């Protein structure tokens, strides 16, 4: 009849109606006490210490609604309903320090029945400079007197401290960030979260890390890593301009260790990667065009799309098949006939029969044919197991085995955790923190690799651990283990592929510190907008700054109506000069007109005859770039110089690099500046010192400073700003003049 959970569903950015807000109040604050009640409940009161408080029906706040914003798309409605309804709430009196308050709720229903909850406790906290915990590693960079601890009667909860910032310092990192390259003047946190679209607007990310570079005016500097997987918060010169304030959630043992690194960005990144791991070198095929669409849901559709690529002369190197499975256990091709393994054990390839009239009449023959055409195959995954009532017997048997054999993440009381998020709600989550469960999860997919010859997996999702007190088999609780879940997830599939003699090609959107060592990443879900385009470029260079080598995005966005021709082709041009070039489209219930992002469909929908030939030209150029990209990836892996490299790594002493954050080096020799504004006919680019060749015109352009030091009002100390025309089939790309003889044939075959 009535429910109160002090922590609610533990959405990182929104409150559910049944929780206490804030969960940990400060002394002197009031708290909002919330419950969810059945419709027949007519009144709710709260016995709070000596007071009796009367609750009133409550609506979801504007802030909570904003936390779920994502616009149109197949997950939008699910997000909107995620917080639930039926809430009642009341504000407490101000809470005094050093007191633990007890409270409980009483509900009365229209039929005269009543219910009383258990007792709950809340202890208001206060900040103290008393040394109640241990902070190590910060040294002289920590501002004297800035270390404070958040304490209550229940223990020590957080620590905060400040690093000193110089006036000209720039701060870059914190994982993949969409809103800005330089995070100075911003407030952010590090928690793995599925922000469905509009990541730049909300400042959230699938792939955070408590690590950052601090780059001084001379290009030198330092960096830091908060060695924790618990949540961290950062105020980067916002409250106090000359300070970067860090706040860290603590566990039972109030200890925080900091990694501190001195030197330029290259030295800082290498020192960080020495601790957390670095990428494996992946095969050359990952640098070819990747193609996918969520509604490519039959063998006929997949082969038809690949036939069109072939017939139009648009080379494709990999296909990601999303809608292949029954979407119950994500292990079996839809419409396959097989005997259920009642104990939940893994199937072999020979266990399946594929009817001629089914969606996938012969998956092995399809994969063999794609391989014969030079196309690698990746299959979509999600790290959850549905528990809906209408599931088939195999999914239920797998779920029973998962719980029975101890392979599921657990709630604090030892019961199986059911996903609290909006995507695959109530699904079980495998405990991939230990090898026995990783191997169990992988075993059910092994036949796909060893017998059907699948080349990789799109390891989608990974942000589903909500709960500070979840229990993982490696001994961690949710507050420590949830951020690490996507790292274990990608590792599970990478290990599976390696064990079968394949390269560990996983394709993930979520991650955390340690993800550097696990495959390929993409920037997640976004609309087809220019803003999303710009944000995605920023995501790429910030992820690279933290050691992510293989990165891409859904070019021109994957959600909403098909992009116009200009956006699509500008995005294709940019993607041709990123580590991974791939397109994808979202599920849209197969409604007409289709929303495929194939070049021929975009051409049909926009009526623009330029789309196919221009896209083809960029795809062919991409094919010719594969050798260069493979060479430069090898250099990135061995030297830690990012493949998609922000200019401050090489030219940090040049002030102009911060005025042109959308530029980057692709490897050592190509400078790229995507056109990210509609209607552009000219584009202005900063050229660092040295001589460069415009790769499309073949013209040599000097990056040496011009007299007066400025062009069009931009300071260019240490370089020059140049302007060029940008027809739709060109993108500003400049090659170091000394390297041009080796790359001339790439651009002018």
Secondary structure, 3 states (H helix, E strand, C coil): CEECCCCCCCCCCCCCCCCEECCCCECCCCCEEEEEECCCEEEEEEEECCEEEECEECCCCHHHHHHCCCCCCCCHHHHHCCCCCCEEEEECCCCCCCCEEEEEEEEEECCCCEEECCCEEEECEEEECCCCCEEECCHHHECCCCCEEEEECCEEEEEEEEEECCCCCEEEEEECCCCCCCCCCEEEEECCCCCCCCHHHHCCCCEEEEEEEEECCCCCEEEEEECCCCCEEEEECCCCCCEEEEEEECCCCCEEEEEEEECCHHHHHHHHHHHHCCCCCCCHHHHCCEEECCCCCCHHHHHHHHHHHHHCCCCCCEEEECCCECCCCCCCECCEECCCCCCCCCCCHHHCEECCCCCCCCHHHHHHHHHHCCCEEEEEEECCECCCCCCCHHHHHHHHHHHHCCCECECCCCCECECCCCCCCCCECECCCCHHHHHHHHHCCHHHHHCCCCCEEEEECCCCCCCCCCECCCCCEHHHHCCCHHHHHHHHHHHHHHHCCCCCCEEECCECCCHHHCCEEECCCCECCHHHHHHHHHHHHHHHHCCCCCEECECCCCECCCCCHHHHHHHHHHHCCCCCCEECCCCCCCCCCCCCCCHHHHHHHHCCCHHHHHHHHHHHHHHHHHHHHHHHHHHHHHHCCCCEECCHHHHCCCHHHHCCCCEEEECCCEEEECCCCCCCCEEEEEEECCEEEECCCCCEEECCCCCCCEECCEECCCEEEEEEECCCCCCEEEEECCCHHHHHHHHCC
